[in-house]
C-alpha cells in the first residue's frame, strides 16, 4: 500500500472514530446547555474561524467562478441540511439509534452514483439496499423504552435518516472539487457559506446560550464538537477523498455503530435491546451486500 493511500485511509478511520464518540458527547449537552440548532451554528462558526485561520499558513488559492455554484450546492447538503438533521435528530433520539442509522450512508452513495453516474445496481446490491433500509425503518418506527433525554425517537430517527442521505449527496458532489482544490481551500469557503445558510434558522437559539455560565463539562464537549467532530473530521474526509472514492470513504461509517454503542453503554447514555440489535444486524448486513465485489453478485 502506497503512503498516500495509507494516509487517506488513516484520515477516514480517524474521522469515523471521532464521529462514533460524538453521538454520545454531543447528546449530553442538549438541550441543557445548548439547543440543537444553537449547536449547529456553533459548529459552522467555529469551523469557519479555524479553517480561515489555518488557511493563512498556506499559499492563497483562487476558486473558479463556475465552481462556486457547485461548491454552494455541496455546502447546502454537507454543512447545512446534513448538520441540521443530524444534531436535531440526535437531540430527539438516542446515541445508539444515531450510530446505526448513519451506516446507511454507503447505501445512499451507491444509489446516488447509480442515478447520477448511471452505475448498474446488481442483484446483490439490490438485496443489500432492501435489507439495510429495512433495518433503518425498524429503528425509525421503534419507540425505545430508553427515554432519558430522548423526547421523540421516531421523529429523531427519521431526521437522522435524512442526514445520512444528505451526507451521501455531499460526498458525491464534493469529490470532483477535491481534485482541483486543496482541502483547506474547500473547507474555508464551504464553512463560511454554511454560517450564512444556517444563520436564519439557528440564530435565535444560538444567542440564547449563556456562554459565561457554562461549566467545564459543557465547554469541553462543545470544543470537541467544533474542533473534533467538525474541523478535523471534515478536513480528514476531504483529504481522504483526494485518493479514495466516495463509496470507500462512506464505508468507514460501518465502524460507527461499534464505537458509538460501546461508548454510549460505557457512559450510561443509552441501553441496548433486541430491536436495536436486530436493526444493527440488518443495516450492517445490507451495507455488506452493497459493498461486495462483482464476483459475489
ZIHU-V307171 format. One record per backbone hydrogen bond with DSSP energy under -0.5 kcal/mol. NH is the residue of the N-H (numbers start at 0). CO is the residue of the C=O. If there is no record, write none. Layout:
NH:CO
NH:CO
This chain:
5:1
6:2
7:3
8:4
9:5
10:6
11:7
12:8
13:9
14:10
15:11
16:12
17:13
18:14
19:15
20:16
21:17
22:18
23:20
24:20
25:21
26:21
26:22
27:23
28:24
28:25
29:26
32:28
33:28
38:34
39:35
40:36
41:37
42:38
43:39
44:40
45:41
46:42
47:43
48:44
49:45
50:46
51:47
52:48
53:49
54:50
55:51
55:52
56:53
57:54
66:63
67:63
67:64
68:64
69:65
70:66
71:67
72:68
73:69
74:70
75:71
76:72
77:73
78:74
79:74
79:75
80:75
81:76
83:79
84:80
85:81
86:82
87:83
88:84
89:85
90:86
91:87
91:88
92:88
97:93
98:94
99:95
100:96
101:97
102:99
103:100
104:101
107:103
108:104
109:105
110:106
111:107
112:108
113:109
114:110
115:111
116:112
118:112
121:119
125:121
126:122
127:123
128:124
129:125
130:126
131:127
132:128
133:129
134:130
135:131
136:132
137:133
138:134
139:135
140:136
141:137
143:141
146:144
149:146
150:90
151:91
155:151
156:152
157:153
158:154
159:155
160:156
161:157
162:158
163:159
164:160
165:161
166:162
167:163
168:164
169:165
170:166
171:167
172:168
173:169
174:170
175:171
177:173
177:174
178:174
178:175
179:176
180:176
185:181
186:182
187:183
188:184
189:185
190:186
191:187
192:188
193:189
194:190
195:191
196:192
197:193
198:194
199:195
200:197
201:197
202:198
205:201
206:202
207:203
208:205
210:208
212:209
213:210
217:214
218:214
219:215
220:216
221:217
222:218
223:219
224:220
225:221
226:222
227:222
227:223
228:223
229:224
230:225
231:226
232:227
233:229
234:230
235:231
236:232
237:233
238:234
239:235
240:236
241:237
241:238
242:239
243:239
248:244
249:245
250:246
251:247
251:248
252:249
253:250
254:251
255:252
256:252
257:253
258:254
259:255
260:256
261:257
262:258
263:259
264:260
265:261
266:262
267:263
267:264
268:263
269:263
276:272
277:273
278:274
279:275
280:276
281:277
282:278
283:279
284:280
285:281
286:282
287:283
288:284
289:285
290:286
291:288
295:292
296:293
